[in-house]
Amino acid sequence: MDALRIRLTIFISALLVVAAMLLTWLTLQRFEDNIIPEMERTTKIIGESVFSVFERAHQYGIALPDMVGANEFIDEAMREHAGLAYMYVADAGGQVLFKNSANAADGALPTTCASDSTTLQGAYFHTCMRIQLSGENWASLHIGRPASFVTERMRAILYDLLAVLVVSGLIAVELLRFTLTFVFATPMNATQILLRKVKERDFSYRLPHERLGGIAQLGRAFNLAVDALNRRVLALQRRWDSATLANHPDFRNLVEKNKFSAASKQNVIECAAVDHIRWPFFLLIFSDSLSLSFFPVFAGQFYTAIGGLSREVVVGLPISIFMFTWALSMPWVGTWSDKVGSRKAFLVGAGITTIGLLMTATASSLTQLLVWRSLTALGYGLAFITTQSYISVNTPPAQKTKAMATFICTFFAGSLSGSAIGGILADRIGYSSTILLSGLLSAAAAFVVLSFIHGSDAAASPRRPPGMKEFKRLLSNPKFVLVTFFAAVPSKIALSGFLYYTVPLYLKLLGNSQSTTGRVLMAYGLAIIFLSPFIANLADRFGKLRWFVGLGGFLSATAMLSLTSFESLTGVLISTTLLGVAHAIGVSPQLSLINECCKELVQEMGAGTTTGIFRLIERLGNVLGPILAGLLIARFGFSGAFVGIGAIVMTCALVFMLGLQWLESGERATTQPKPL
């Protein structure tokens, strides 16, 4: 069944990709046909606004050659309209009277203008417009755009379309997995369970009502047969008294060998599957990630001086507050999720996230932004931990590692999709509108859970949040401290401080659009998605997990330090991709390394408690990352921040490797028998 579902997913995804590629090609053709006429139109609008000033001055009796400050006015117009190469005014005889200070047209372009037109002149699209002054007295305004402007715009649109193509493929795969599981796999599993019960002479179960049609419609016939049999037994019980039926050998034989449902109780077979939660979880991560590519820039609009903190630190506070609230809430929301069940917990989490995102879009001050991001983090953390619990409960023990790898891939698929689409949307509809849309998508995730996930999986004995005793016990173990504070925390500092905070600001400083930032952030997620399963298999096969973790730390540091030599868009793209490779290698084995190095301690305290404390401390890096990056940027600039964060990660990786080697050497020395 799984093989058939995989083949169907691949086939349908291939059809969607081909259709998307065809649509991309048609869109490019349409854009290419329209870009030059649209460029002419916008250039003429600029020209009309400029020459209206000259025309008005002439109406006041100022002769064209006598207009003072015309050169400065043209320079100001050039600054207001980015993308123009030159602008100058010539009289009827073709003599240039005024021009911008960095005029590229000297001796190369025409100075006369028979009529308004746009032509290709060498490396420029040259637009000339006649300025009618009075009678036969006229002049001409000349505006140029680089011919490369069209190529650059075409390239930008192509990149956007390719990003949309990748995101469409990821969305299609996630949606198809959910649909095929819900319509095909889950009803088949439920039907198999019912038939097995019937074979065992247990007629007390029935199938749920069909949802989305499909194979579940076959369950109606099974339910009718089972219900009819139960009704006949109940009718006999109502018709005859219990003493008569008890003495009737045929009825006694019937109830002894078969099991029927009571009149007030029907056991409905509800089958859960990991793929049921994947789609709403993907939607939720996608919605919050829409602002990843521009959130530091968005937060900068609300800068307010706080206690002498630099602007860079204050701008990083909303990200740090989000991470802090998320980390602090995880143990307690996990306990509540176990108590009430995954369905209710996810609905509440997605609802809180929706409110937080909608209010973030309407924030008008830094205080409001901090409050609403904290609320968003609370809901986000609840949905995050609930999804993990749902996967753990509904996965056989032998498949838990694979299921958690699927969870990680879904998380990063939603994250990279959101960052890419969010950057494109921000360039076109603005920051607040994009965040508003993210709130609506979060509400859609709640609607999916409300409509398609039924039943309750509340734990009979909800787990207790870890206390100080558990923290002290783990923190007294040197190996746990090394892995947590010198491997896990630095990786999160690199993620939130470098990728989520510094990269968007740095690319904005370099003059890149939000779409470009979103595409750059995609590289990190793609590296994680494609490499994590492969690296996980290698780590399980070869062991030596500390070498994977250590190598990931060194590569993370290299990714940031490399930017000091390649301070450009290409350099940022390489650095981001390398960071994704580093985290694919070094982050996944960290928890397994703790289970390996601290085996006795994990068995004593329980894997759940150990994992919860590890994840909680790990989030400390998420909190510190933006604050640390902001301090370094304020003091040393972006280059200093790259070096500073890279040096911290490199130092921690060295301490981790040397410290673990020293501890293991000491253990071997104490366990070896002393010579006689």
C-alpha atoms as one frame of an Amber mdcrd trajectory, in Angstrom:
protein
   0.000   0.000   0.000   2.809   2.389   0.858   4.550   1.559  -2.428   1.377
   2.313  -4.407   0.919   5.598  -2.567   4.519   6.588  -3.259   4.134   5.776
  -6.973   0.919   7.799  -7.161   2.604  10.731  -5.404   5.559  10.658  -7.795
   3.302  10.391 -10.867   0.958  13.203  -9.865   3.849  15.403  -8.697   5.575
  14.909 -12.054   2.420  16.027 -13.870   2.170  19.100 -11.640   5.835  19.975
 -12.172   5.474  19.712 -15.963   2.386  21.917 -15.848   4.181  24.410 -13.601
   7.190  24.506 -15.943   4.908  25.183 -18.907   3.178  27.961 -16.986   6.583
  29.408 -16.044   7.649  29.491 -19.696   4.390  31.154 -20.789   4.734  33.719
 -17.989   8.267  34.583 -19.081   7.104  35.048 -22.667   4.288  37.334 -21.566
   6.605  39.331 -19.330   9.195  39.744 -22.088   6.535  41.057 -24.483   5.239
  43.607 -21.977   8.335  44.822 -20.143   9.619  47.251 -22.791   6.234  48.995
 -23.378   5.759  49.176 -19.589   9.258  50.640 -19.191   8.468  53.281 -21.836
   5.260  54.196 -20.049   6.922  54.640 -16.645   9.795  56.623 -18.189   7.354
  58.999 -19.872   5.513  59.496 -16.593   8.815  60.487 -14.983   9.569  62.776
 -17.926   6.179  64.485 -17.716   6.629  65.216 -14.010  10.093  66.710 -14.708
   9.217  68.805 -17.709   6.098  70.201 -16.003   8.501  72.034 -13.684  10.418
  73.570 -16.619   7.150  74.476 -18.327   5.835  76.193 -15.202   9.073  78.182
 -14.785   8.849  79.313 -18.415   5.250  80.455 -17.855   6.558  82.747 -15.102
   8.787  84.407 -17.683  12.072  82.657 -16.977  13.944  81.786 -20.139  15.133
  78.216 -20.362  18.894  79.022 -20.319  18.376  81.272 -17.263  16.782  78.690
 -14.999  18.956  78.496 -11.866  19.284  75.192 -10.016  18.105  73.077 -12.954
  21.110  70.735 -12.712  20.447  70.141  -9.013  16.754  69.536  -9.738  17.664
  66.874 -12.315  20.037  65.223  -9.823  17.206  65.077  -7.287  14.864  63.527
  -9.845  17.511  60.914 -10.625  17.814  60.019  -6.945  14.050  59.651  -6.584
  13.804  57.256  -9.523  16.357  54.489  -9.214  17.374  52.715 -12.376  17.843
  55.781 -14.592  21.239  56.128 -16.295  21.047  59.772 -17.319  18.767  62.752
 -17.816  19.452  66.003 -19.703  17.659  68.931 -21.320  18.665  70.300 -24.757
  17.441  73.367 -26.646  16.019  73.379 -30.181  19.499  73.667 -31.646  20.665
  70.499 -29.897  22.824  72.174 -27.263  22.692  70.499 -23.853  21.619  73.062
 -21.244  21.168  70.969 -18.113  22.136  67.466 -17.106  22.678  65.272 -14.095
  26.106  65.481 -12.514  27.102  61.927 -13.541  25.796  62.089 -17.101  26.594
  59.010 -19.160  25.402  60.578 -22.406  28.206  63.020 -23.214  29.113  62.792
 -26.885  27.253  59.501 -27.342  23.502  60.151 -27.549  21.218  62.427 -29.643
  20.349  65.898 -28.419  17.505  66.608 -30.834  13.998  65.217 -30.707  11.589
  65.220 -33.658   8.820  63.528 -31.633   8.299  61.610 -28.438   9.926  58.205
 -28.868  11.953  55.444 -27.232  14.809  53.828 -29.140  17.757  51.606 -28.367
  20.912  53.727 -28.421  23.957  51.583 -27.767  23.740  50.344 -24.198  20.682
  52.476 -23.317  16.975  52.677 -23.944  16.762  56.371 -24.887  13.470  58.230
 -24.385  13.127  61.782 -25.746  10.193  64.123 -25.117   9.567  67.537 -26.693
   8.990  70.404 -24.266   6.804  73.011 -25.980   7.603  76.354 -24.410   5.897
  79.045 -26.532   5.134  79.378 -30.217   8.009  77.878 -32.151  10.157  77.826
 -29.059  10.733  74.293 -27.796  13.300  72.096 -26.047  13.729  68.388 -25.450
  14.049  66.190 -22.369  16.151  63.044 -22.729  16.020  60.114 -20.269  17.969
  56.887 -20.483  17.756  53.498 -18.847  20.470  50.844 -19.209  19.517  48.187
 -21.742  20.672  45.698 -19.136  17.641  46.771 -17.080  15.447  44.466 -19.167
  17.889  41.588 -18.784  18.106  42.136 -15.031  14.344  42.249 -14.661  13.958
  39.133 -16.771  16.553  37.368 -14.639  14.825  38.447 -11.422  11.449  37.243
 -12.695  13.007  33.946 -13.790  14.507  33.430 -10.337  11.161  34.227  -8.722
   9.387  31.792 -11.005  11.950  29.074 -10.288  11.489  29.675  -6.554   7.738
  29.405  -6.988   8.269  26.219  -9.004  10.291  24.633  -6.187   7.788  25.738
  -3.568   4.892  24.476  -5.688   6.556  21.079  -5.905   7.014  20.895  -2.128
   3.442  22.009  -1.475   2.116  19.518  -4.032   3.997  16.631  -2.412   2.778
  17.514   1.082  -0.826  17.998  -0.045  -0.797  14.822  -2.118   0.550  12.758
   0.772  -2.210  14.091   3.003  -4.959  13.548   0.416  -3.866  10.048  -0.617
  -3.460   8.982   2.998  -6.846  10.340   4.013  -8.776   9.104   0.975  -6.937
   5.865   0.283  -4.555   4.505   2.928  -6.460   5.316   6.126  -9.862   3.932
   4.966  -8.102   0.777   3.761  -6.422   0.312   7.134  -9.715   0.849   8.955
 -11.487  -1.639   6.656  -8.785  -4.244   7.269  -9.188  -3.810  11.024 -12.966
  -4.208  10.754 -12.670  -7.364   8.647 -10.175  -8.793  11.119 -12.602  -8.095
  13.957 -15.431  -9.740  12.037 -13.233 -12.769  11.377 -12.675 -12.968  15.137
 -16.513 -12.882  15.598 -16.406  -9.384  17.097 -19.295  -7.345  15.657 -19.060
  -4.441  18.098 -17.004  -2.229  15.766 -17.986  -0.081  12.822 -16.216   2.186
  10.355 -16.386   5.992  10.622 -18.526   7.972   8.202 -16.786   8.444   4.881
 -14.858  11.685   4.428 -13.735  12.968   1.030 -15.334   9.930  -0.630 -12.892
   7.459  -2.132 -12.447   3.994  -0.668 -14.237   5.046   2.504 -17.541   4.814
   0.581 -17.128   1.024   0.610 -17.386   1.164   4.375 -21.064   2.030   4.136
 -21.939  -1.517   3.021 -19.850  -3.042   5.809 -21.472  -0.779   8.393 -24.971
  -1.643   7.145 -24.249  -5.366   7.473 -22.758  -5.067  10.956 -25.500  -2.683
  12.139 -28.210  -5.017  10.824 -26.747  -7.967  12.737 -26.501  -5.938  15.967
 -30.066  -4.664  15.542 -31.403  -8.238  15.169 -29.649  -9.322  18.362 -30.989
  -6.274  20.220 -34.478  -6.949  18.857 -34.370 -10.482  20.285 -33.280  -9.114
  23.654 -36.152  -6.632  23.685 -38.709  -9.253  22.573 -37.819 -11.973  25.082
 -36.910 -11.663  28.756 -33.372 -12.448  29.835 -34.294 -15.695  31.609 -35.926
 -17.132  28.482 -32.976 -16.164  26.293 -30.476 -17.502  28.833 -32.148 -20.935
  28.677 -32.327 -20.909  24.884 -29.354 -22.996  23.620 -29.094 -21.307  20.232
 -29.040 -17.791  21.701 -26.607 -18.809  24.441 -24.321 -20.305  21.812 -24.649
 -17.093  19.727 -23.598 -14.696  22.501 -20.868 -16.962  23.821 -19.076 -17.301
  20.482 -19.714 -13.766  19.183 -19.440 -10.248  20.527 -22.061  -7.600  19.783
 -22.302  -3.908  20.604 -24.661  -2.576  23.236 -27.547  -0.370  22.208 -25.889
   2.777  23.574 -22.325   2.009  22.575 -20.665   1.726  19.193 -16.936   1.280
  18.841 -15.832   3.385  15.878 -12.507   2.448  14.296 -10.490   5.655  14.038
  -7.144   5.164  12.277  -4.510   7.812  12.777  -1.468   8.329  10.546   1.559
  10.592  10.638   0.569  12.097   7.292  -2.675  13.394   8.824  -0.751  15.998
  10.825   1.928  16.738   8.211  -0.178  19.014   6.017  -1.558  21.298   8.773
   1.904  21.395  10.364   3.433  22.345   7.006   0.819  25.098   6.614   1.562
  26.478  10.079   5.338  26.554   9.549   4.817  28.022   6.077   2.616  30.782
   7.475   5.033  31.910  10.187   8.025  31.652   7.829   6.530  34.120   5.347
   8.237  36.907   7.304  11.654  35.222   7.697  13.277  37.040   4.772  12.283
  40.525   5.928  11.382  40.425   9.628  14.544  42.230  10.867  13.850  44.978
   8.309  10.190  45.079   9.377  11.156  45.284  13.052  13.542  48.153  12.255
  10.526  50.351  11.458   9.582  50.300  15.158  13.000  51.145  16.561  12.819
  52.940  19.890  15.797  53.747  22.099  15.798  51.340  25.069  18.236  51.761
  27.929  21.123  52.830  25.748  20.948  49.687  23.607  22.099  50.096  20.022
  19.638  50.021  17.143  21.003  46.658  15.982  20.334  45.031  19.371  16.829
  46.510  19.668  15.911  45.312  16.173  16.966  41.793  17.182  14.802  41.781
  20.325  11.553  40.588  18.631  13.377  37.530  17.274  15.013  36.816  20.641
  11.721  37.287  22.515  10.004  34.904  20.102  12.677  32.254  20.626  12.716
  32.793  24.409   8.940  32.426  24.765   8.953  29.389  22.502  11.710  27.700
  24.510  10.249  28.579  27.913   6.769  27.326  27.031   7.731  23.991  25.473
   7.860  21.786  28.627   4.550  23.095  29.957   2.636  23.154  26.692   3.881
  19.615  26.067   2.333  18.485  29.355  -0.961  20.191  28.517  -0.932  18.699
  25.019  -0.583  15.188  26.475  -3.486  15.902  28.806  -6.053  17.208  26.302
  -4.958  15.350  23.161  -3.270  16.391  19.948  -6.373  17.578  18.103  -7.471
  20.103  20.719  -3.904  21.194  21.473  -3.088  21.843  17.806  -6.333  23.780
  17.336  -5.536  26.005  20.316  -1.915  26.441  19.187  -2.872  27.350  15.623
  -5.579  29.693  16.923  -3.148  31.544  19.194  -0.623  31.725  16.344  -3.294
  33.190  14.067  -4.171  35.919  16.559  -0.486  36.693  17.144   0.277  37.005
  13.427  -2.792  39.128  12.680  -1.947  41.489  15.533   1.727  41.588  14.473
   0.584  42.876  11.072  -1.238  45.750  12.803   1.506  46.598  15.337   2.370
  50.280  15.584   5.123  50.267  18.223   8.010  48.136  19.422   6.138  47.214
  22.612   3.177  45.926  20.638   5.482  44.009  18.328   7.195  42.289  21.278
   3.853  41.366  22.882   2.350  39.943  19.712   5.495  38.023  18.779   5.485
  36.490  22.265   1.872  35.422  21.778   2.717  33.981  18.363   5.620  32.035
  19.876   3.328  30.526  22.519   0.921  29.197  19.895   3.739  28.172  17.576
   5.451  26.209  20.345   2.198  24.475  21.299   1.545  23.358  17.710   5.200
  22.347  17.296   5.359  20.114  20.372   1.868  18.732  19.679   2.942  17.589
  16.230   5.951  15.816  17.718   3.708  14.087  20.265   1.207  13.064  17.586
   3.979  11.532  15.483   5.442   9.722  18.487   2.079   8.282  19.575   1.048
   7.137  16.087   4.346   5.586  14.977   5.532   2.022  15.721   8.756   1.911
  17.812  10.792   0.530  14.894   9.842   3.510  12.697  10.223   6.407  15.148
  13.607   7.563  13.803  12.269   7.644  10.259   9.119   9.437  11.421  11.113
  12.147  13.204  13.262  12.600  10.104  10.020  13.134   8.201   9.003  15.712
  10.821  12.283  17.609  10.331  11.920  17.552   6.541   8.355  18.865   6.783
   9.511  21.643   9.105  12.264  22.802   6.765  10.088  22.361   3.674   7.548
  24.730   5.219  10.276  27.092   6.375  12.071  27.422   3.032   8.772  27.646
   1.130   7.524  30.400   3.401  10.737  32.421   3.284  10.851  32.273  -0.537
   7.191  33.160  -1.127   7.238  35.738   1.680  10.117  37.614   0.065   8.320
  37.720  -3.292   5.072  38.889  -1.671   6.822  41.537   0.433   8.249  43.178
  -2.693   4.774  43.387  -4.205   2.222  43.875  -1.409   4.352  45.097   1.508
   5.434  43.719   4.875   2.205  44.119   6.856   0.016  42.600   4.141   2.322
  39.587   3.893   2.173  39.023   7.671  -1.615  39.427   7.523  -1.734  36.690
   4.894   0.397  34.485   7.133  -2.240  34.823   9.850  -4.944  33.640   7.446
  -2.832  30.624   6.457  -2.361  29.752  10.127  -6.143  29.804  10.505  -6.343
  27.456   7.494  -4.071  24.999   9.337  -6.486  25.011  12.276  -9.417  24.441
   9.896  -7.702  21.388   8.360  -7.225  19.812  11.794 -10.799  20.649  12.796
 -12.192  19.073   9.631 -10.028  16.014   9.090  -8.476  14.860  12.370 -10.960
  13.203  14.729 -10.821  11.351  17.997  -8.645  12.051  21.020  -5.250  10.672
  21.866  -4.905  12.285  25.275  -2.368  10.457  27.377  -3.654   8.516  30.369
  -0.700   9.711  32.439   0.468  13.102  31.177   4.182  13.652  31.528   5.375
  15.934  34.289   7.440  18.999  33.322  11.115  18.552  34.255  12.110  20.154
  37.546  15.314  21.491  39.035  16.322  18.016  40.187  16.382  16.730  36.615
  18.233  19.833  35.385  20.908  19.489  38.062  21.300  15.789  37.371  21.913
  16.328  33.663  24.064  19.434  34.023  26.374  17.549  36.370  27.253  15.202
  33.498  30.295  16.594  31.571  29.390  14.858  28.300  25.855  16.215  28.330
  27.245  19.698  28.975  29.746  19.385  26.115  27.168  18.258  23.550  24.507
  20.733  24.675  26.503  23.917  25.285  29.372  23.450  22.825  27.550  21.804
  19.909  23.772  22.370  20.096  23.707  25.953  21.414  26.332  27.269  18.916
  24.404  25.735  16.015  21.286  27.646  17.112  23.305  30.849  17.511  24.407
  30.456  13.900  20.822  29.755  12.800  19.027  32.657  14.488  21.904  35.131
  14.785  23.417  34.684  11.345  20.740  33.232   9.066  17.511  34.721  10.446
  18.878  38.079  11.630  22.154  39.093   9.976  21.599  37.746   6.442  18.329
  39.679   5.757  19.860  42.931   7.038  23.124  42.418   5.161  21.418  41.632
   1.855  19.242  44.723   2.295  22.400  46.765   2.853  23.819  45.370  -0.405
  20.719  46.648  -2.214  18.966  43.320  -2.797  15.207  42.879  -2.875  13.228
  40.811  -0.363  12.629  38.261  -3.129  16.381  37.764  -3.413  16.677  37.346
   0.352  13.932  34.721   0.311  15.682  32.785  -2.440  18.978  32.879  -0.547
  17.322  31.524   2.604  15.851  28.723   0.476  19.354  27.362  -0.072  19.687
  26.523   3.629  16.416  24.599   3.722  17.109  22.725   0.499  20.472  21.565
   1.837  18.776  20.305   5.014  15.973  18.496   3.148  18.183  16.722   0.642
  21.173  15.907   2.859  19.653  15.122   6.284  18.251  11.647   5.402  21.503
  10.675   3.667  23.674  11.922   6.544  21.416  10.200   9.098  21.870   6.882
   7.293  25.646   7.376   7.178  25.754   8.212  10.875  23.710   5.104  11.772
  25.910   2.936   9.567  29.362   4.137  10.613  28.737   5.387  14.148  31.372
   7.856  15.428  28.623  10.426  15.930  30.936  12.945  17.586  32.907  13.282
  14.345  29.715  14.196  12.480  28.777  16.734  15.178  32.288  18.181  15.264
  32.543  18.417  11.477  29.202  20.217  11.401  30.503  22.770  13.900  33.686
  23.455  11.928  31.728  23.804   8.665  29.297  26.218  10.338  32.177  28.435
  11.401  33.710  28.221   7.928  30.406  29.273   6.366  30.394  32.561   8.294
  34.113  33.256   8.146  34.093  32.818   4.364  31.962  35.948   4.002  34.921
  38.113   4.965  36.485  37.165   1.605  33.308  37.201  -0.525  31.220  40.191
   0.582  28.587  39.885  -2.134  25.283  38.226  -2.952  27.152  35.205  -4.313
  29.196  35.006  -1.122  26.054  35.085   1.041  24.458  32.371  -1.088  27.547
  30.147  -0.743  27.723  30.816   2.993  24.026  30.048   3.516  24.243  26.827
   1.528  27.357  25.740   3.422  25.582  26.444   6.722  22.732  24.186   5.574
  25.223  21.436   4.720  26.923  21.907   8.094  23.663  21.630  10.030  22.562
  18.612   7.976  25.806  16.924   9.046  26.118  18.121  12.627  22.679  18.845
  14.079  20.770  15.609  13.384  23.202  13.310  15.297  23.338  15.518  18.432
  20.452  13.882  20.300  21.633  10.397  19.310  25.096  11.302  20.600  23.609
  12.222  23.992  21.771   8.903  24.123  25.064   7.178  23.304  27.379   9.132
  25.625  24.971   9.360  28.547  23.299   5.968  28.181  22.968   5.191  31.918
  21.732   8.675  32.708  19.141   8.568  29.932  17.884   5.186  31.139  17.649
   6.509  34.687  15.784   9.739  33.876  13.897   8.623  30.789  14.421   9.569
  27.156  11.498  12.027  27.189  12.821  14.043  30.127  16.371  14.078  28.754
  15.195  15.183  25.314  12.947  17.892  26.783  15.757  19.435  28.835  18.191
  19.172  25.930  15.770  20.949  23.575  15.016  23.624  26.168  18.687  24.486
  26.735  19.341  24.264  23.001  16.846  27.100  22.438  19.143  29.327  24.509
  21.189  29.654  21.321  18.105  30.879  19.448  17.623  33.582  22.068  21.268
  34.671  22.219  21.858  34.654  18.449  20.142  37.937  17.439  21.349  39.774
  20.552  24.943  38.658  20.014  24.792  39.504  16.305  23.301  42.922  17.056
  26.072  43.746  19.543  28.773  42.690  17.082  27.230  44.633  14.182  26.900
  47.771  16.317  30.525  47.557  17.447  32.380  46.073  14.455  29.997  46.164
  11.482  28.759  43.214   9.465  32.237  41.864   8.713  33.031  41.901  12.404
  29.780  40.078  13.144  30.631  37.355  10.634  34.074  36.920  12.169  32.751
  37.105  15.726  29.978  34.516  15.350  32.242  32.298  13.248  34.993  32.465
  15.873  32.546  31.575  18.662  31.233  28.557  16.749  34.772  27.463  15.818
  35.978  27.742  19.433  32.986  25.770  20.712  33.595  23.036  18.125  37.228
  22.748  19.230  36.262  22.597  22.925  33.614  19.974  22.111  35.977  17.684
  20.208  38.950  18.043  22.582  36.781  17.832  25.699  34.989  14.677  24.575
  38.301  13.097  23.563  39.803  13.941  26.960  36.815  12.520  28.860  36.813
   9.290  26.858  40.584   8.917  27.301  40.148   9.292  31.052  37.377   6.671
  31.080  39.521   4.204  29.137  42.429   4.763  31.530  40.282   4.042  34.592
  38.706   0.903  33.098  41.981  -0.720  31.962  43.387  -3.248  34.480  46.570
  -2.166  36.210  49.669  -4.292  35.522  50.746  -6.615  38.329
